[in-house]
Every structure is written in C-alpha cells, then in structure tokens.
Amino acid sequence: MKKLFIICLIALGILSACENTSNESTGQISENLQNIAFNSLTDMEKKEIENKEKAEIQKIEEVPENTDLVINDYDKNNIYSVKFKSTNQDLGDIVVFVDNVNKKTIGILLRK
C-alpha cells in the first residue's frame, strides 16, 4: 500500500511538472512570434500600435490572398497570424504572418 501511495505521488509530480513546462513554452512561443512580427514592421507601423504586448496570436491554415508576401518558401503547417491593434482605425489593425519553424515573417495583410 505504501509503494502504491509513493508511486501515485511521483506520477502526480511528473504530470504537474509537464503541465507547467507546456504553459511556459506556449507563452515563450507567443512572445517569440510577437517579437518576430513586431521587428518586421516599419517605424511608422510600430508607432501606430496601441500595445505590443496585447497582440492576438492565432495558428492559421493558410495565408489570405490579400497578403503582401515577403517570402514564398515557408512551412505551411506552422503559420501564425499576429494581430496588433492600431490607433489608425481608418487603415485597420496590423496583421503579420509568421512561420514558426523558420522564425521568419511571411508577409503582412494589406490594409484598407
């Protein structure tokens, strides 16, 4: 009985450690994607962003047609959109597409 209790404690410890690592790595991935996207913007675009840290990040299936592509060779299975809220609502928000495998900007969504 004592062995079973110890095994359960060890398993619980391992599972909780895995969960923390997963959350940290997800946060790290988001921060890396955010930085890659932000660094690819022009100075003017950077000034328009309300809050860099509040970027919306989503994994997407494909890049929209109305995207100004910077590179054509990217991992199509690991594309993320990074959406920055813009102070210039006439043009709309700034959306950058990033290849998470190669850590490169694919392109930027054409604005109004």
Backbone as ProteinMPNN parsed JSONL, in Angstrom:
{"seq_chain_A": "MKKLFIICLIALGILSACENTSNESTGQISENLQNIAFNSLTDMEKKEIENKEKAEIQKIEEVPENTDLVINDYDKNNIYSVKFKSTNQDLGDIVVFVDNVNKKTIGILLRK", "coords_chain_A": {"N_chain_A": [[0.833, -1.194, 0.0], [1.95, 1.197, 0.784], [3.885, 1.542, -1.193], [2.303, 1.926, -3.453], [1.115, 4.372, -2.854], [3.371, 6.059, -2.863], [4.175, 5.78, -5.537], [1.963, 6.944, -6.798], [2.226, 9.603, -5.872], [4.657, 10.328, -7.087], [3.962, 10.075, -9.794], [1.982, 12.057, -9.943], [3.542, 14.323, -9.404], [5.236, 14.341, -11.65], [3.36, 14.695, -13.733], [2.296, 17.243, -13.072], [4.567, 18.805, -13.354], [5.044, 18.563, -16.094], [2.812, 19.898, -17.108], [3.287, 22.574, -16.294], [5.61, 23.142, -17.747], [4.607, 23.025, -20.334], [2.826, 25.227, -20.388], [4.634, 27.32, -19.966], [6.245, 27.094, -22.245], [4.382, 27.595, -24.249], [3.757, 30.262, -23.726], [6.276, 31.334, -24.2], [6.584, 30.774, -26.92], [4.561, 32.398, -27.985], [5.528, 34.928, -27.247], [7.934, 34.986, -28.706], [6.953, 34.849, -31.377], [5.504, 37.218, -31.439], [7.581, 39.108, -31.114], [9.103, 38.611, -33.444], [7.248, 39.341, -35.421], [6.751, 42.057, -34.718], [9.291, 43.22, -35.023], [9.546, 43.153, -37.759], [8.077, 45.206, -38.742], [7.598, 48.541, -40.105], [8.968, 51.694, -38.951], [6.93, 53.577, -38.803], [4.617, 51.981, -38.727], [5.078, 50.686, -36.296], [4.753, 52.808, -34.525], [2.03, 53.175, -34.632], [0.898, 51.136, -33.179], [-1.08, 50.211, -30.45], [-0.603, 48.653, -28.054], [1.97, 46.599, -27.782], [2.3, 44.214, -26.338], [-0.22, 43.15, -26.158], [-0.89, 41.723, -28.398], [-2.798, 39.702, -30.621], [-2.532, 36.304, -31.144], [-2.711, 33.682, -33.418], [-2.888, 30.356, -34.632], [-2.952, 29.541, -38.031], [-4.451, 28.151, -41.021], [-3.854, 28.829, -43.682], [-2.3, 31.51, -45.536], [-4.01, 34.54, -46.141], [-5.322, 35.724, -49.333], [-5.035, 38.478, -49.797], [-2.467, 39.333, -48.939], [0.683, 40.819, -48.552], [3.326, 39.215, -49.537], [6.486, 38.441, -48.175], [8.313, 36.415, -48.238], [8.248, 33.405, -50.139], [8.827, 30.803, -49.603], [7.996, 28.883, -47.122], [7.087, 27.12, -44.088], [4.189, 25.6, -44.416], [2.598, 24.386, -42.54], [2.919, 25.53, -40.094], [2.008, 28.212, -39.582], [1.408, 31.374, -38.225], [-0.761, 34.02, -37.262], [-0.227, 37.336, -36.285], [-1.77, 39.789, -34.682], [-1.849, 43.183, -34.325], [-3.297, 45.757, -32.494], [-4.291, 48.769, -33.91], [-3.845, 52.328, -33.718], [-4.726, 53.807, -35.765], [-7.58, 53.666, -37.045], [-8.733, 54.044, -39.507], [-7.173, 52.729, -41.361], [-7.132, 50.225, -40.238], [-6.35, 47.273, -38.195], [-3.014, 45.933, -37.712], [-1.765, 43.134, -39.248], [0.419, 40.492, -39.142], [2.079, 37.747, -40.649], [3.669, 34.826, -39.578], [6.179, 32.349, -39.904], [6.552, 29.752, -37.845], [8.431, 27.711, -37.679], [10.747, 28.395, -39.197], [11.128, 30.818, -38.083], [10.54, 33.327, -39.245], [9.168, 36.249, -40.82], [6.424, 35.957, -42.927], [4.678, 37.558, -44.364], [2.594, 40.542, -44.629], [-0.709, 41.553, -43.903], [-2.574, 43.247, -46.311], [-3.671, 46.533, -45.825], [-6.576, 48.695, -45.568]], "CA_chain_A": [[0.0, 0.0, 0.0], [2.856, 2.341, 0.874], [4.513, 1.679, -2.507], [1.295, 2.485, -4.35], [0.99, 5.782, -2.494], [4.588, 6.733, -3.331], [4.11, 5.806, -7.0], [0.96, 7.953, -7.158], [2.827, 10.918, -5.626], [5.668, 10.565, -8.118], [3.241, 10.306, -11.06], [1.351, 13.371, -9.835], [4.615, 15.314, -9.532], [5.679, 14.371, -13.046], [2.3, 15.296, -14.535], [2.2, 18.686, -12.814], [5.763, 19.432, -13.93], [4.827, 18.627, -17.545], [1.826, 20.938, -17.386], [3.949, 23.869, -16.151], [6.519, 23.314, -18.879], [3.794, 23.3, -21.509], [2.343, 26.601, -20.299], [5.764, 28.225, -20.153], [6.694, 27.075, -23.634], [3.363, 28.27, -25.042], [3.995, 31.689, -23.518], [7.53, 31.671, -24.864], [6.318, 30.765, -28.363], [3.794, 33.607, -28.283], [6.423, 36.086, -27.138], [8.856, 34.948, -29.848], [6.205, 35.222, -32.579], [5.197, 38.643, -31.295], [8.813, 39.861, -31.369], [9.444, 38.465, -34.867], [6.3, 40.16, -36.177], [6.956, 43.471, -34.406], [10.569, 43.661, -35.6], [9.444, 43.239, -39.218], [7.28, 46.383, -39.091], [8.287, 49.815, -40.328], [8.893, 52.584, -37.789], [5.607, 54.204, -38.814], [3.669, 50.972, -38.257], [5.338, 50.469, -34.871], [4.185, 53.938, -33.78], [0.571, 53.031, -34.647], [0.452, 50.042, -32.317], [-1.522, 50.644, -29.123], [0.111, 47.922, -27.01], [2.646, 45.458, -28.411], [2.136, 43.014, -25.524], [-1.589, 42.635, -26.275], [-1.097, 41.189, -29.748], [-3.571, 38.457, -30.717], [-1.764, 35.33, -31.917], [-3.515, 32.513, -33.786], [-2.385, 29.46, -35.668], [-3.867, 29.567, -39.17], [-4.255, 27.098, -42.022], [-3.201, 29.397, -44.866], [-2.19, 32.965, -45.599], [-5.052, 35.099, -47.016], [-4.897, 36.206, -50.652], [-4.675, 39.905, -49.766], [-1.261, 39.458, -48.126], [1.92, 41.196, -49.223], [4.298, 38.204, -49.123], [7.903, 38.807, -48.14], [8.97, 35.192, -48.712], [7.309, 32.393, -50.648], [9.26, 29.497, -49.126], [7.75, 28.808, -45.683], [6.441, 25.893, -43.623], [2.742, 25.857, -44.483], [1.927, 23.744, -41.405], [3.214, 26.249, -38.853], [1.807, 29.636, -39.831], [0.681, 32.091, -37.181], [-1.053, 35.432, -37.508], [-0.009, 38.193, -35.128], [-2.6, 40.966, -34.934], [-1.597, 44.317, -33.442], [-4.354, 46.775, -32.509], [-3.745, 50.014, -34.424], [-4.517, 53.575, -33.349], [-5.251, 54.341, -37.019], [-8.7, 52.801, -37.403], [-9.046, 54.205, -40.93], [-6.451, 51.674, -42.067], [-7.387, 48.936, -39.579], [-5.282, 46.666, -37.41], [-1.845, 45.431, -38.431], [-1.69, 41.673, -39.12], [1.655, 39.959, -39.701], [2.084, 36.288, -40.674], [4.993, 34.342, -39.198], [6.485, 30.919, -39.988], [7.116, 29.434, -36.537], [9.561, 26.785, -37.806], [11.916, 29.146, -39.658], [11.184, 32.054, -37.283], [10.605, 34.443, -40.191], [7.927, 36.857, -41.258], [5.999, 35.538, -44.262], [4.11, 38.725, -45.018], [1.706, 41.392, -43.856], [-2.013, 41.716, -44.52], [-2.758, 44.574, -46.915], [-4.66, 47.314, -45.085], [-7.524, 49.481, -46.382]], "C_chain_A": [[0.873, 1.251, 0.0], [3.527, 2.61, -0.482], [3.549, 2.331, -3.498], [1.122, 3.983, -4.108], [2.182, 6.58, -3.018], [4.586, 6.837, -4.857], [3.106, 6.856, -7.47], [1.506, 9.363, -6.965], [3.846, 11.277, -6.699], [4.992, 10.873, -9.457], [2.58, 11.676, -11.063], [2.381, 14.489, -9.998], [5.092, 15.457, -10.962], [4.634, 15.051, -13.932], [2.181, 16.796, -14.302], [3.412, 19.421, -13.358], [5.618, 19.562, -15.445], [3.853, 19.735, -17.897], [2.451, 22.323, -17.281], [4.883, 24.149, -17.31], [5.732, 23.676, -20.131], [3.298, 24.74, -21.516], [3.468, 27.597, -20.537], [6.199, 28.251, -21.609], [5.666, 27.725, -24.551], [3.524, 29.776, -24.925], [5.243, 32.159, -24.226], [7.345, 31.716, -26.375], [5.584, 32.034, -28.761], [4.676, 34.842, -28.255], [7.397, 36.138, -28.31], [8.162, 35.372, -31.138], [5.889, 36.715, -32.583], [6.421, 39.486, -31.626], [9.227, 39.789, -32.841], [8.55, 39.375, -35.701], [6.565, 41.645, -35.965], [8.231, 43.999, -35.062], [10.524, 43.774, -37.116], [8.67, 44.478, -39.676], [8.154, 47.606, -39.351], [8.158, 50.659, -39.061], [7.513, 53.228, -37.683], [4.543, 53.234, -38.29], [3.843, 50.716, -36.76], [4.728, 51.579, -34.018], [2.666, 53.855, -33.678], [0.049, 52.025, -33.632], [0.132, 50.555, -30.919], [-0.714, 49.989, -28.013], [0.674, 46.634, -27.605], [2.367, 44.15, -27.656], [0.741, 42.398, -25.644], [-1.898, 42.133, -27.68], [-1.889, 39.887, -29.669], [-2.821, 37.505, -31.642], [-2.626, 34.091, -32.141], [-2.786, 31.667, -34.802], [-3.421, 29.437, -36.785], [-3.498, 28.475, -40.167], [-3.525, 27.606, -43.262], [-3.219, 30.918, -44.811], [-3.272, 33.497, -46.541], [-4.474, 35.651, -48.321], [-4.425, 37.655, -50.629], [-3.498, 40.174, -48.812], [-0.086, 39.838, -49.008], [3.001, 40.242, -48.724], [5.726, 38.725, -49.219], [8.73, 37.628, -48.644], [7.901, 34.207, -49.161], [7.619, 30.996, -50.122], [9.1, 29.461, -47.601], [7.045, 27.507, -45.355], [4.941, 26.141, -43.513], [1.965, 25.237, -43.321], [2.119, 24.494, -40.091], [3.126, 27.757, -39.039], [0.973, 30.227, -38.696], [0.403, 33.518, -37.645], [-0.84, 36.171, -36.187], [-0.714, 39.507, -35.434], [-2.348, 42.025, -33.864], [-2.73, 45.325, -33.591], [-3.712, 48.105, -32.896], [-4.539, 51.213, -33.921], [-5.138, 54.226, -34.583], [-6.378, 53.428, -37.517], [-9.151, 52.968, -38.851], [-8.379, 53.107, -41.76], [-6.716, 50.29, -41.487], [-6.172, 48.415, -38.836], [-4.173, 46.136, -38.306], [-1.743, 43.932, -38.174], [-0.458, 41.187, -39.874], [1.587, 38.435, -39.62], [3.511, 35.792, -40.49], [5.06, 32.827, -39.355], [7.198, 30.56, -38.69], [8.305, 28.479, -36.615], [10.831, 27.545, -38.168], [12.108, 30.465, -38.93], [11.348, 33.28, -38.175], [9.215, 34.97, -40.488], [7.639, 36.423, -42.691], [5.489, 36.736, -45.041], [3.212, 39.502, -44.085], [0.4, 41.566, -44.626], [-2.135, 43.13, -45.054], [-3.894, 45.279, -46.169], [-5.483, 48.145, -46.046], [-6.861, 50.601, -47.137]], "O_chain_A": [[0.581, 2.23, -0.686], [3.713, 3.764, -0.869], [3.946, 3.188, -4.287], [0.997, 4.762, -5.053], [2.004, 7.669, -3.562], [4.958, 7.874, -5.407], [3.367, 7.577, -8.432], [1.274, 10.232, -7.806], [3.883, 12.416, -7.164], [5.385, 11.801, -10.164], [2.613, 12.38, -12.072], [2.111, 15.491, -10.66], [5.327, 16.568, -11.436], [4.973, 15.879, -14.778], [1.981, 17.548, -15.256], [3.286, 20.568, -13.787], [6.028, 20.571, -16.018], [4.051, 20.441, -18.886], [2.163, 23.179, -18.118], [4.942, 25.275, -17.804], [6.15, 24.54, -20.901], [3.349, 25.404, -22.551], [3.283, 28.599, -21.227], [6.49, 29.318, -22.15], [6.044, 28.351, -25.542], [3.435, 30.489, -25.925], [5.272, 33.253, -24.79], [7.89, 32.597, -27.041], [5.933, 32.674, -29.753], [4.585, 35.701, -29.132], [7.66, 37.212, -28.851], [8.709, 36.161, -31.908], [5.997, 37.381, -33.612], [6.309, 40.478, -32.346], [9.652, 40.79, -33.417], [9.029, 40.093, -36.579], [6.6, 42.411, -36.928], [8.24, 45.108, -35.596], [11.382, 44.431, -37.706], [8.617, 44.766, -40.872], [9.289, 47.693, -38.882], [7.33, 50.366, -38.199], [6.991, 53.401, -36.581], [3.675, 53.619, -37.506], [2.858, 50.548, -36.04], [4.243, 51.322, -32.916], [2.075, 54.4, -32.746], [-1.126, 52.064, -33.268], [0.94, 51.234, -30.286], [-0.198, 50.674, -27.13], [-0.068, 45.696, -27.892], [2.215, 43.098, -28.277], [0.544, 41.242, -25.269], [-3.057, 42.126, -28.096], [-1.68, 39.073, -28.769], [-2.511, 37.851, -32.782], [-3.191, 33.526, -31.205], [-2.146, 32.184, -35.717], [-4.62, 29.329, -36.527], [-2.385, 27.949, -40.157], [-2.683, 26.907, -43.825], [-4.045, 31.525, -44.129], [-3.44, 32.961, -47.636], [-3.295, 35.998, -48.399], [-3.509, 38.018, -51.367], [-3.527, 41.101, -48.002], [0.119, 39.258, -50.074], [3.535, 40.422, -47.63], [6.117, 39.358, -50.2], [9.708, 37.802, -49.372], [6.792, 34.185, -48.626], [6.772, 30.105, -50.186], [9.964, 29.95, -46.873], [6.472, 26.864, -46.234], [4.49, 26.829, -42.597], [0.785, 25.539, -43.143], [1.531, 24.119, -39.077], [4.054, 28.489, -38.698], [-0.029, 29.652, -38.271], [1.22, 34.137, -38.327], [-1.224, 35.692, -35.12], [-0.31, 40.247, -36.332], [-2.591, 41.809, -32.677], [-3.078, 45.703, -34.709], [-2.72, 48.523, -32.298], [-5.751, 51.128, -33.722], [-5.989, 55.106, -34.454], [-6.142, 52.525, -38.32], [-9.877, 52.12, -39.37], [-8.949, 52.618, -42.735], [-6.541, 49.287, -42.179], [-5.106, 49.031, -38.844], [-4.368, 45.92, -39.502], [-1.645, 43.501, -37.025], [-0.304, 41.429, -41.071], [1.093, 37.89, -38.633], [4.439, 36.262, -41.148], [4.128, 32.111, -38.989], [8.319, 31.009, -38.454], [9.116, 28.445, -35.689], [11.87, 27.368, -37.531], [13.111, 31.152, -39.123], [12.173, 34.155, -37.91], [8.223, 34.243, -40.418], [8.505, 36.512, -43.562], [5.813, 36.918, -46.214], [3.081, 39.174, -42.906], [0.404, 41.708, -45.849], [-1.84, 44.096, -44.352], [-4.944, 44.688, -45.917], [-5.122, 48.285, -47.215], [-7.531, 51.341, -47.858]]}, "name": "protein", "num_of_chains": 1, "seq": "MKKLFIICLIALGILSACENTSNESTGQISENLQNIAFNSLTDMEKKEIENKEKAEIQKIEEVPENTDLVINDYDKNNIYSVKFKSTNQDLGDIVVFVDNVNKKTIGILLRK"}
